[in-house]
Amino acid sequence: MSGRQQALLVLAGANCLWAGSYIAGKAALATWPFASVNMVRFTIAAAILLPVLWRGRHQLPKSPGDRWRLVAMCGLGFVGNKALEYLGLSLTTATDTALLIAAEALATVLLSVALLSERIRLLEAVGLILGGIGVYLVVEGGLRAPTLLSGSQSVGNLLVVASLILESGFTVIGKTVVERYPPLLITAAVVTGSLIAWWPAGIAALWVRGWPSLSIAGWIGIVYLGAITTALCYWAWLWGLKRVMPGAMAPLLFIQPLLGTALAVWVRGEHPSLPILFGGVLILLGVTTVVIRRQPAPDAPAATAGTA
C-alpha cells in the first residue's frame, strides 16, 4: 500500500469517527451551554496532547509568518469554527448538521483554487451550483422564499454553514504549515492555544446559567469529543494533509453526512423531511462533480507557500 493510500485510509477513518460528533454534541448540549461544552472538550484534548507539546516545544514555528499561521489555524479551526458549529448545533438537528458538512468540501475546493493554485472547470462550476442549491434546501427545509432569520433551526443551519467555511480555511492554511512541522505537534499547539478563548467563555457561560447537571450520556459525549474527535481525529487530519492536497481529501468528507445522518436517525430518532434529504443528495452530487473534474495542482506551491 502506497503512502497516499495509507493517508486516505487514515482520513476515511477520521471522518467515520467525526460522524458521531453530532450525536455526542447534541447529548452534551442538552444541558450545557456550547461554550462550556467546548471548554471541557478542548481541556480534555489539551491534557492528552500536552506531553507532545512539551517535548516538541523547541520545534514550534519561530518565524513570524508561521506563528501567525498557527494563530489563524487556532482561530479558524478551534475557536471560530467550533463556536459557530456548536451554537448552530444547539439550534438545529444532528441530521441537518451532518448533511451540511458536505458543504465543507465545496468550500475547501474553492479555497484550494484560490490559494493553492488548483484549477476549476465549467463542469466543476455546475457542481458548485448544485451543491449551493442543496445547502439552501437544507437550511430552508424546502424550496421556499428565504426566511433565514425566521426560525431557530434555519439560523442554526446557517451558523453551521458559516462554521464550515472557517473549517475549510483551517485545512488550506494547515496544508502550508504541516509541510514543515510535525502534524502531531501542530495539533497539540493549536488545540492548547484554543483554551485561551474557551476557558473565559466557558466559565462565563456557567456563571450566567449556573452549573447544570450532565447526564452520563452527556459526559460520554464530551469525552468522545475531546479524546476522539479532537485529539485523535485532528491529528489524523493534519497527518493526512501533509501527504495529500486538500482538494483530494474532499471526497472523504462525504462519509460524515452519510454516516452522521444514519446515526442521527438511529440513535436520536430524528426524521429529516424529504426536501432536506433531497438537499443533502444535491450537496453530495455537487461535491462529487467538483472532485471528479478537479485538476490537482503540483505540490510545490503548497510546500513553499509563505515560508517567511
Rosetta blueprint (number, residue, H / E / L):
1 M L
2 S L
3 G H
4 R H
5 Q H
6 Q H
7 A H
8 L H
9 L H
10 V H
11 L H
12 A H
13 G H
14 A H
15 N H
16 C H
17 L H
18 W H
19 A H
20 G L
21 S H
22 Y H
23 I H
24 A H
25 G H
26 K H
27 A H
28 A H
29 L H
30 A L
31 T L
32 W L
33 P L
34 F H
35 A H
36 S H
37 V H
38 N H
39 M H
40 V H
41 R H
42 F H
43 T H
44 I H
45 A H
46 A H
47 A H
48 I H
49 L H
50 L H
51 P H
52 V H
53 L H
54 W H
55 R H
56 G L
57 R H
58 H H
59 Q H
60 L L
61 P L
62 K L
63 S L
64 P H
65 G H
66 D H
67 R H
68 W H
69 R H
70 L H
71 V H
72 A H
73 M H
74 C H
75 G H
76 L H
77 G H
78 F H
79 V H
80 G H
81 N H
82 K H
83 A H
84 L H
85 E H
86 Y H
87 L H
88 G H
89 L H
90 S H
91 L H
92 T L
93 T L
94 A H
95 T H
96 D H
97 T H
98 A H
99 L H
100 L H
101 I L
102 A H
103 A H
104 E H
105 A H
106 L H
107 A H
108 T H
109 V H
110 L H
111 L H
112 S H
113 V H
114 A H
115 L H
116 L L
117 S L
118 E L
119 R E
120 I L
121 R L
122 L H
123 L H
124 E H
125 A H
126 V H
127 G H
128 L H
129 I H
130 L H
131 G H
132 G H
133 I H
134 G H
135 V H
136 Y H
137 L H
138 V H
139 V H
140 E H
141 G L
142 G L
143 L L
144 R L
145 A L
146 P L
147 T L
148 L L
149 L L
150 S L
151 G L
152 S H
153 Q H
154 S H
155 V H
156 G H
157 N H
158 L H
159 L H
160 V H
161 V H
162 A H
163 S H
164 L H
165 I H
166 L H
167 E H
168 S H
169 G H
170 F H
171 T H
172 V H
173 I H
174 G H
175 K H
176 T H
177 V H
178 V H
179 E L
180 R L
181 Y L
182 P L
183 P H
184 L H
185 L H
186 I H
187 T H
188 A H
189 A H
190 V H
191 V H
192 T H
193 G H
194 S L
195 L H
196 I H
197 A H
198 W H
199 W H
200 P H
201 A H
202 G H
203 I H
204 A H
205 A H
206 L H
207 W H
208 V H
209 R H
210 G L
211 W L
212 P L
213 S L
214 L L
215 S L
216 I H
217 A H
218 G H
219 W H
220 I H
221 G H
222 I H
223 V H
224 Y H
225 L H
226 G H
227 A H
228 I H
229 T H
230 T H
231 A H
232 L H
233 C H
234 Y H
235 W H
236 A H
237 W H
238 L H
239 W H
240 G H
241 L H
242 K L
243 R L
244 V L
245 M L
246 P H
247 G H
248 A H
249 M H
250 A H
251 P H
252 L H
253 L H
254 F H
255 I H
256 Q H
257 P H
258 L H
259 L H
260 G H
261 T H
262 A H
263 L H
264 A H
265 V H
266 W H
267 V H
268 R L
269 G L
270 E L
271 H L
272 P L
273 S L
274 L H
275 P H
276 I H
277 L H
278 F H
279 G H
280 G H
281 V H
282 L H
283 I H
284 L H
285 L H
286 G H
287 V H
288 T H
289 T H
290 V H
291 V H
292 I H
293 R H
294 R L
295 Q E
296 P L
297 A L
298 P L
299 D L
300 A H
301 P H
302 A H
303 A H
304 T H
305 A L
306 G L
307 T L
308 A L
